[in-house]
Amino acid sequence: MKTNFKYIILTLNIILLNACSDDFLQKNSLTAVSASTFWVSPTDALNGLAACYDAMQSHYLYGGGPWECGPQNMDCMTDNGGHFNWSGWMAGYDICNGIHTADSWMVGDYWKESYEAIKRCNTLISNIDRVDMDERETAIYKAEAIVLRSLMYTNLTMTYQDVPYLTGVQSLSDATCVKTDRATIVANVMTDLKESAQILPVTAKSLGHVTSGAAYSVLGRLALYNEKWDEAISAYKEVMKLGYDLYPDYAGLFTEENENCAEIILSIRYEGPGKEEGNGIGGHWDTPLEAMNATLDLAKEYYCIDGLPTDQSPLYTEGTVNTMDSPDPLRYQNRDPRLKATLFTPGMNWNKNSNNYGGAAASYSTLYVMKYCDPLLNWSTSWDSGQDFYVIRYAEVLLSLAEALVEKNNYTYSEVAGLVNQVRNRVGLPTVEEIEGTSLNQNQLRELIRHERRVELAFEGLRLFDLYRWKELKNAVDAINKEASDNGFWYEYRNYRGDMEYVWPIPLHELDSNTELEQHALWK
């Protein structure tokens, strides 16, 4: 929703505060906005919904910038990202390196911003029936808020797992609450999403609003993350009926010009520069951003244009060295076009200037993040751009459906291969049948899909969740530590402390303020 939210949020903050406190004075103020006087007109309802969307722009949710934790930074916390050039100044630094605690920066702020969004959604859901407006429009507004709330619970159950499950406005008398187990939350949220999908339109009246396709897509993601294969398959097949399609130019997809194309199912809308509604996800200082380093481990996953891995393709050439002082452009020739659309590699030009390094510090791997970056923007406008962030796009739906089919182990080879082929064909790569053949077993198909998912969706904020749900975090940690050791890269050493790495601790400040909350067993 590209709207100037300054006045809206000022008003809604007052309302939300009132919604979470008891009425100490029964007399209505003659001048102040309150929960009891706000929810009157359709404009109030629209502003309330705008506040829900605005919450998604938080830098700890879907906003940009390396200081907090935008989706790109979430990928830097995985085997997609290497050295944290700004070290402890970057949110997620300690989680990435296995040294975080319940008092860590990101552990607390990710929780806080997620529940801020939930609070705004609950406020609208609980109050909008008081507004005198069309019943159909009321139902749609409520369904939009429910889907956004469901997205927050999808993320919370993937990180903290068992969390407080709030579906209404709290008052001081019920401000403390216990955790609800993850399975119960997932079951309830899936029901919410199914009901919302039936209410929401296929095409929204205004760009950026949640649609039925978005509801089904969040449902599919939640089901996939919780190994409910039948539910995931059903949801994703509903999405495929709705007319989405892959945009033909992968690199051009991540630009303002194409942010409304048929591939985008759910996006967080921004408007900029200079309107205080911009996005910093592609921020830079007229060079590749040194804070966003990528790994050789990720780069090698992009095959050559003949569809073969670099260790099998005759098209692959590698220089004798690849260091900050002598970067190797040869190894990045003749590769999957998604490589240079995702990563800034040696030999590429930044705004017509050859530049192998970024900012004040070079990348040890010689690789930076390119996705969402616009070198034509200057340093100031790049931190306040109008570039939307894509929460869900159709390529994810295709690969997730393929994964669910394989994991259920009740599929036809042609159906699964066909889903992957759609994604490969967009960038001109050969089909599964042409390269891998027609007789891959379940485990081989699983690995093929996971590979395709990594290169297609890199730096879109999904890799960490994938490693968590596949229980592959230990392998990712080992791969990065080995890359650093083998190449003499000064990456921070990444610790792996066992199962506790798969669940974030409940923030210390929440435990202190809510006596009903109990810390996860692994973190006691």
C-alpha positions in Angstrom: 0.0 0.0 0.0 1.8 3.1 -1.2 0.4 5.7 1.1 1.9 8.4 3.3 1.4 6.9 6.8 2.7 9.8 9.0 -0.7 11.1 10.1 -2.3 7.7 10.1 0.3 6.1 12.3 0.3 9.0 14.7 -3.4 8.6 15.1 -3.3 4.8 15.3 -0.6 4.8 17.9 -2.9 6.7 20.2 -5.7 4.3 19.5 -3.5 1.2 19.9 -2.3 2.5 23.2 -5.8 3.1 24.4 -6.8 -0.3 23.2 -4.3 -1.9 25.5 -5.2 0.0 28.7 -8.1 0.2 31.0 -10.4 3.2 31.0 -9.3 5.2 34.0 -11.7 8.0 33.1 -15.1 7.2 31.8 -15.6 10.7 30.3 -14.7 11.0 26.6 -12.1 13.6 25.8 -13.5 16.4 23.6 -10.2 16.7 21.6 -8.3 13.4 21.8 -8.6 10.5 19.4 -9.5 7.3 21.3 -10.5 3.7 20.5 -14.1 4.6 21.5 -14.4 7.5 19.1 -12.1 6.5 16.2 -13.9 3.5 14.7 -16.8 5.4 13.1 -16.3 6.1 9.4 -15.0 4.1 6.5 -12.0 6.4 6.4 -11.2 5.3 10.0 -11.4 1.7 8.8 -9.1 2.3 5.9 -6.6 4.1 8.1 -6.7 1.2 10.6 -5.9 -1.2 7.8 -3.1 1.1 6.5 -1.6 0.8 10.0 -1.5 -3.0 9.7 0.4 -2.8 6.4 2.7 -0.1 7.7 3.8 -2.5 10.5 5.1 -4.8 7.8 7.6 -2.1 6.8 9.5 -2.5 10.0 13.3 -3.1 9.4 13.0 -6.2 11.5 10.3 -7.6 9.3 10.3 -6.7 5.6 12.1 -3.4 5.6 15.6 -3.0 4.4 19.0 -2.0 5.8 21.7 -4.1 7.3 21.6 -2.6 10.8 18.3 -4.1 11.7 17.1 -7.4 10.1 15.5 -7.1 6.7 15.1 -10.2 4.6 18.5 -9.9 3.0 20.2 -9.8 6.3 18.3 -12.9 7.3 20.0 -14.6 4.4 23.4 -13.3 5.6 22.8 -15.3 8.7 22.9 -18.5 6.6 25.4 -20.2 4.3 24.4 -17.6 1.7 26.2 -14.9 3.6 29.9 -14.7 4.6 31.7 -12.2 6.7 29.7 -9.6 8.7 31.8 -6.6 7.8 30.1 -4.5 10.4 30.3 -7.3 12.9 28.2 -6.6 16.1 26.6 -3.5 14.5 24.5 -5.8 12.2 21.4 -7.4 13.7 21.6 -11.2 13.5 25.4 -11.2 13.9 25.2 -13.2 17.1 22.5 -15.6 16.0 24.5 -16.3 12.8 27.6 -17.1 14.9 25.8 -19.2 17.5 26.6 -16.8 20.4 23.1 -15.2 21.0 21.2 -15.2 24.3 17.7 -14.3 25.4 19.0 -10.7 25.8 20.3 -10.4 22.2 19.3 -7.4 20.1 17.6 -9.2 17.3 16.0 -11.9 19.5 14.1 -9.1 21.2 13.3 -6.8 18.4 12.1 -9.4 16.0 9.6 -10.5 18.7 8.6 -6.9 19.5 8.0 -5.9 15.8 6.1 -9.1 15.0 3.7 -8.5 18.0 3.3 -4.9 17.1 2.0 -6.0 13.7 -0.3 -8.6 15.4 -1.6 -5.9 17.8 -2.5 -3.6 15.0 -4.3 -6.4 13.1 -6.2 -7.5 16.2 -7.3 -3.9 16.8 -8.8 -3.7 13.4 -10.4 -7.2 13.6 -11.9 -6.4 17.0 -13.3 -2.9 16.1 -14.2 -2.7 12.4 -17.7 -4.1 12.9 -18.5 -0.9 14.7 -17.9 1.1 11.5 -20.9 1.9 9.3 -19.8 0.5 6.0 -20.6 -2.1 3.4 -20.6 -5.6 4.9 -18.6 -7.1 2.0 -15.9 -4.4 2.4 -15.9 -4.9 6.1 -15.3 -8.7 5.6 -12.5 -8.0 3.2 -10.7 -5.6 5.5 -10.9 -8.1 8.3 -9.7 -10.9 6.1 -6.7 -8.8 5.0 -5.7 -8.2 8.6 -6.1 -11.9 9.4 -3.8 -12.9 6.6 -1.1 -10.4 7.8 -1.5 -11.6 11.3 -1.2 -15.2 10.0 2.1 -14.3 8.2 3.5 -13.0 11.6 2.5 -16.3 13.3 4.1 -18.2 10.5 7.4 -16.5 11.2 7.1 -16.6 15.0 6.5 -20.3 15.0 9.5 -20.9 12.7 11.8 -19.0 15.1 10.5 -19.1 18.7 8.1 -22.0 18.0 5.7 -21.9 21.1 4.6 -18.3 21.6 1.7 -16.4 23.0 -1.2 -16.7 20.6 -3.2 -13.4 20.7 -6.3 -12.9 18.6 -8.0 -10.1 20.4 -7.2 -6.7 22.0 -5.6 -7.0 25.4 -6.3 -4.9 28.4 -4.2 -4.4 31.5 -6.2 -7.1 33.3 -5.1 -9.7 30.8 -1.7 -8.3 29.8 0.1 -11.4 31.0 -0.3 -14.6 29.0 1.1 -18.1 28.6 2.6 -19.7 25.5 0.5 -21.7 23.1 2.1 -24.8 21.6 3.2 -24.4 18.0 0.9 -27.2 16.7 -2.2 -25.4 18.1 -1.2 -22.1 16.6 -0.6 -23.6 13.2 -3.9 -25.4 13.2 -5.8 -22.3 14.1 -4.0 -20.1 11.6 -4.5 -22.5 8.8 -8.3 -22.4 9.5 -8.1 -18.6 9.5 -6.3 -18.6 6.1 -8.8 -20.9 4.5 -11.7 -18.8 5.6 -10.0 -15.6 4.5 -9.1 -17.0 1.1 -12.8 -17.5 0.4 -13.6 -13.9 1.3 -10.8 -12.0 -0.4 -10.9 -11.0 -4.1 -8.6 -12.5 -6.7 -7.6 -9.0 -7.7 -7.5 -6.2 -5.1 -9.0 -2.8 -5.7 -5.7 -1.2 -4.8 -2.2 -2.5 -5.4 -0.5 -4.0 -2.4 -3.6 -5.3 -0.7 -3.9 -8.9 0.3 -5.8 -11.1 -2.2 -7.1 -14.7 -2.1 -3.9 -15.7 -3.9 -1.8 -14.3 -1.0 -4.0 -16.1 1.6 -3.6 -19.4 -0.2 0.2 -18.8 -0.6 0.7 -18.0 3.1 -1.4 -21.1 3.9 0.8 -23.2 1.6 4.0 -21.8 3.2 2.8 -22.5 6.7 1.7 -26.0 5.8 5.0 -26.7 4.0 7.0 -25.5 7.0 5.0 -27.8 9.3 5.1 -30.9 7.0 1.4 -30.9 6.3 1.9 -32.0 2.7 -1.7 -32.5 1.7 -2.6 -29.0 2.9 0.3 -27.4 1.2 -0.4 -29.2 -2.1 -4.1 -28.2 -2.0 -3.3 -24.5 -1.2 -0.6 -24.2 -3.9 -2.8 -25.8 -6.5 -5.5 -23.1 -5.7 -2.9 -20.4 -6.3 -2.0 -21.9 -9.7 -5.7 -21.5 -10.8 -5.5 -17.7 -10.3 -3.5 -16.5 -13.3 -0.1 -15.8 -11.9 2.9 -16.3 -14.2 6.7 -16.0 -14.1 8.1 -12.6 -15.3 10.3 -13.4 -18.3 13.4 -11.3 -17.2 14.7 -12.6 -13.8 17.1 -9.6 -13.3 14.4 -7.1 -14.3 11.9 -8.6 -11.9 13.6 -7.0 -8.9 13.0 -3.4 -10.1 10.4 -0.7 -9.5 9.3 -0.9 -13.1 8.1 -4.5 -12.8 7.0 -4.7 -9.1 3.3 -5.1 -10.3 3.9 -7.9 -12.7 1.9 -11.2 -12.6 4.6 -13.0 -10.6 4.1 -11.0 -7.5 1.6 -12.5 -5.1 2.3 -10.5 -1.9 4.5 -7.5 -1.6 5.3 -4.8 1.0 4.8 -1.5 -0.8 7.1 1.5 -0.7 7.2 4.9 -2.2 10.3 7.1 -2.5 12.6 8.8 -2.5 11.9 11.8 -0.3 8.5 10.8 1.0 9.5 9.1 4.2 7.9 5.9 2.8 10.9 4.5 1.1 12.8 1.2 1.4 16.4 0.7 2.2 16.7 -2.9 1.1 18.9 -2.0 -1.9 20.9 0.7 0.0 24.5 1.4 -1.0 27.1 4.1 -1.1 27.6 4.2 -4.8 29.4 0.8 -4.7 28.3 -2.7 -3.7 27.3 -2.6 -0.1 30.2 -4.1 1.9 27.9 -5.2 4.7 26.2 -7.6 2.4 28.8 -10.3 1.5 27.9 -13.5 -0.2 29.7 -16.8 -0.1 31.6 -18.9 -2.6 29.4 -21.8 -1.4 26.3 -20.0 -2.7 28.0 -18.9 -5.9 29.0 -22.5 -6.9 25.4 -23.5 -6.6 24.6 -21.5 -9.8 25.4 -24.0 -12.6 26.7 -23.2 -16.0 24.3 -22.3 -18.8 24.5 -25.9 -20.1 22.7 -26.9 -16.9 25.7 -28.7 -15.5 27.5 -28.0 -12.2 30.8 -26.2 -12.4 32.8 -29.4 -11.7 31.1 -31.2 -14.6 30.7 -28.5 -17.3 33.2 -27.9 -20.0 32.1 -24.2 -20.0 33.6 -23.6 -16.6 36.9 -21.8 -16.3 38.6 -20.9 -13.1 41.5 -18.6 -12.5 44.5 -19.5 -10.4 43.6 -17.2 -7.5 40.5 -15.4 -6.2 41.3 -13.0 -3.5 40.5 -9.4 -2.6 43.7 -8.3 -4.2 43.3 -10.5 -7.3 39.6 -11.3 -7.9 38.8 -13.9 -10.5 36.1 -12.9 -13.1 36.6 -16.1 -15.2 34.7 -18.4 -12.9 31.5 -16.3 -13.2 31.3 -16.5 -17.0 28.9 -18.8 -18.8 26.8 -19.3 -15.6 23.1 -19.4 -14.7 21.8 -15.8 -15.4 20.4 -15.8 -11.8 24.0 -15.6 -10.5 24.7 -12.1 -11.6 21.2 -11.0 -11.0 21.6 -12.1 -7.4 25.3 -11.4 -6.7 27.8 -8.7 -7.7 30.8 -10.6 -8.9 34.3 -9.7 -10.1 34.2 -8.2 -13.6 30.7 -6.7 -13.3 30.2 -3.0 -13.6 28.5 -0.8 -11.0 26.8 2.1 -12.8 29.2 1.9 -15.7 32.2 1.7 -13.4 34.1 -1.5 -12.9 34.2 -2.0 -9.1 35.2 -5.2 -7.5 34.9 -4.0 -4.0 32.3 -2.2 -1.9 32.4 0.8 0.4 35.1 1.0 3.1 35.8 -2.8 3.3 36.3 -5.4 0.7 34.5 -8.7 0.7 36.8 -11.6 1.4 34.9 -13.8 -1.0 34.9 -10.9 -3.6 31.1 -11.3 -3.8 28.3 -9.0 -2.7 24.5 -9.0 -2.9 23.1 -7.5 -6.1 19.4 -8.5 -5.9 17.2 -5.5 -5.3 20.1 -3.1 -5.7 19.9 -0.4 -8.3 23.4 1.0 -9.2 21.7 3.9 -11.0 20.4 5.3 -7.8 22.8 7.5 -5.8 23.7 6.7 -2.3 21.0 8.9 -0.7 18.1 7.8 -2.9 19.1 4.1 -2.6 18.3 4.1 1.1 14.9 5.7 0.5 13.7 4.0 -2.7 10.3 3.1 -4.0 11.3 -0.6 -4.5 8.7 -3.0 -3.1 9.8 -6.1 -1.3 8.3 -9.4 -2.5 7.1 -11.5 0.4 5.8 -14.2 -1.9 6.2 -14.6 -5.7 5.0 -17.3 -8.0 8.3 -19.0 -8.4 8.3 -19.9 -4.7 4.8 -21.4 -5.2 6.0 -23.7 -8.0 9.0 -24.9 -6.1 7.1 -25.4 -2.9 4.4 -27.4 -4.6 7.1 -29.6 -6.1 8.7 -30.1 -2.7 5.4 -31.0 -1.1 4.6 -33.5 -3.8 7.9 -35.2 -3.4 7.8 -35.3 0.4 4.3 -36.8 0.3 5.9 -39.4 -2.0 2.8 -39.6 -4.2 3.7 -37.8 -7.4 4.3 -38.2 -11.1 7.8 -37.5 -12.3 6.5 -35.4 -15.1 4.5 -33.1 -12.7 7.4 -32.5 -10.4 9.9 -32.0 -13.2 7.5 -29.7 -15.0 7.2 -27.4 -12.0 11.0 -27.1 -11.7 11.3 -26.7 -15.5 9.1 -23.6 -15.4 11.5 -21.9 -13.1 14.6 -23.1 -15.1 13.1 -22.2 -18.5 12.6 -18.6 -17.4 16.4 -18.2 -17.4 17.1 -20.3 -20.4 18.4 -23.4 -18.6 17.9 -27.0 -19.9 15.1 -29.1 -18.4 15.4 -31.7 -15.6 14.8 -34.4 -18.2 17.6 -33.1 -20.4 20.2 -32.9 -17.6 19.3 -35.1 -14.7 17.2 -37.6 -16.7 13.9 -39.2 -16.1 14.6 -41.7 -13.2 15.7 -39.7 -10.2 14.5 -41.2 -6.9 12.7 -39.4 -4.1 15.9 -38.3 -2.4 17.5 -37.1 -5.6 14.4 -35.1 -6.5 14.4 -33.7 -3.0 18.0 -32.5 -3.4 17.3 -31.1 -6.9 14.4 -29.0 -5.6 16.4 -27.7 -2.6 19.2 -26.7 -4.9 16.7 -24.9 -7.2 15.1 -23.2 -4.3 18.4 -21.9 -3.0 19.5 -20.3 -6.2 16.0 -19.0 -7.2 15.2 -17.4 -3.8 18.6 -16.3 -2.5 18.5 -13.1 -0.4 14.7 -13.1 -0.2 14.6 -14.0 3.5 13.7 -17.7 3.2 17.0 -19.6 3.5 17.2 -19.5 7.3 13.7 -20.9 7.6 14.6 -23.6 5.1 17.7 -24.6 7.0 15.6 -24.8 10.2 12.8 -26.9 8.8 15.2 -29.3 6.9 17.4 -29.6 10.0 20.4 -28.6 7.8 21.8 -25.8 9.9 24.8 -27.8 11.1 25.8 -28.6 7.6 25.5 -25.0 6.6 27.6 -23.9 9.6 30.3 -26.5 8.7 30.3 -25.4 5.1 31.0 -21.7 6.0 33.7 -22.5 8.5 35.4 -24.7 5.9 35.2 -22.0 3.3 36.9 -19.6 5.6 39.6 -22.1 6.5 40.3 -23.4 3.0 40.6 -19.9 1.6 42.0 -18.0 4.5 38.9 -15.8 4.7 38.6 -13.9 8.0 35.0 -14.9 8.5 33.7 -14.9 12.1 33.8 -18.5 13.4 30.3 -19.9 13.5 29.3 -22.0 16.5 26.7 -24.8 16.5 25.4 -25.6 19.9 23.0 -28.4 19.0 19.2 -28.3 18.9 19.0 -25.0 20.7 20.1 -23.3 17.5 16.7 -24.3 15.9 14.6 -22.3 18.4 15.2 -18.7 19.4 14.9 -18.0 23.2 12.0 -15.9 24.4 13.4 -12.4 24.9 14.5 -11.6 28.4 12.5 -8.4 28.6 9.3 -10.4 27.8 10.1 -12.9 30.6 10.7 -10.0 33.0 7.4 -8.3 32.2 5.2 -11.3 31.8 5.3 -13.7 34.7 3.2 -16.2 32.9 5.8 -16.8 30.2 8.2 -19.7 30.6 11.5 -19.9 28.7 12.0 -22.8 26.2 13.4 -25.9 27.9 16.6 -25.8 25.7 17.3 -22.2 26.8 16.8 -22.6 30.6 
